[in-house]
Amino acid sequence: MIQFEYHNPARIIFGCGKVGAVGGLAQTYGHKALVVTSGSSQRTGLLPRVLALLGQAGVEQVVFDKVKANPLTTMVQEGAALAKREQCDLVIGLGGGSAMDAAKAVAFLAINDGDVTEYMFGAKQGTGALPVILITTTAGTGSEGNNIAVLTNPDSNDKKGLKSPFMYAKASIVDPELLMTLPKRSIAGPGLDALFHAMEAYVAKRSNPMSEMIALEAISLSAQYLPQVYAEPENIEAWEKVALANTLGGMAIDAAGTTLPHGLEHPVSGLLNAPHGEGLAALFVPIMKFTYRAVPAKYARIAGAMGESIAGLSVEKAAVKSIEAMETLLRRLNMTPKLGDFGVREENIDWLADNALKIMKANIENNPRVPTRDEIKEIYKNSL
Ligand SMILES: [Fe+2]
């Protein structure tokens, strides 16, 4: 029996040059925008360009440029206070996943008082959010396609998603031209994050026919075109496909959630500020090996989507091909880190396992095979 609900109201405006639409879009949703971004958008010239477009459209602007990788709860509360003080009626997130997640959280907290952690852990639900426009400059989190903002509490190192039906962007601009100047490391790590979103969503217990269709297309596009943009960053047709895969990956986890890789990675980047996609890359193959026998037919389809020849193979053998395909892809992207590269030591493993089970329990239980605490420790050890 098939039963599911699917709802994703994010308005996606996709195409080269579409960043030029930001002024008109902003006019539709507000008069005074808080632009949430990091320092790099000033250096690349994108922030001045967006501010000029907003100015031409008669939209006032306030800039909040304190976003850093793995955005903090304290930082978004500071941004929300600024939005309230300046009486902004619109939030624009400009940048990668961190800037977009921060923008969504700022828009939510500008309406909902109190400590953000109460909303993250479900003690409070919230009643609304300021309208949000997102402009993505990386292909990674797919934040433009969902209502999730991942935040880290600097007091506890807890890293967790704030998710609210009010946090879908009113409009998300996905302009592949903006991705073309990314440094190689910002192509491979975030690009893999997008692929991992799609793969986790595809095998997730909470997946449904819609999310599976979206996820499988994202897997296919990422596996084929991520190595292409890595080798030829000027290939705009390949960038279009990678950008599309990224947004689809974000939409897939919106519906189905992430699973064990994100469940075990968040504690690593929460504790040691590891780059999210790279932390996932260190954990992903050991977790595929742990998981694939629970849903071999799904892993067999992943192998096929990644371009492996699976005709005539048993389901089990075809499923193993997905692991081989992943190992090959990681090597092609020079992305074969170990957790030790981010400072993880054997003595951290108990804390990581406990934190994963405390903070990321729902993601871990969304995995087709749910590990015990000892099995989680074993996966961390195998990834050191
Ligand atoms: Fe992610």
Boltz pocket constraint, residues with backbone or C-beta under 6 A from the ligand:
constraints:
  - pocket:
      binder: B
      contacts: [[A, 140], [A, 141], [A, 193], [A, 197], [A, 262], [A, 276]]
      max_distance: 6.0
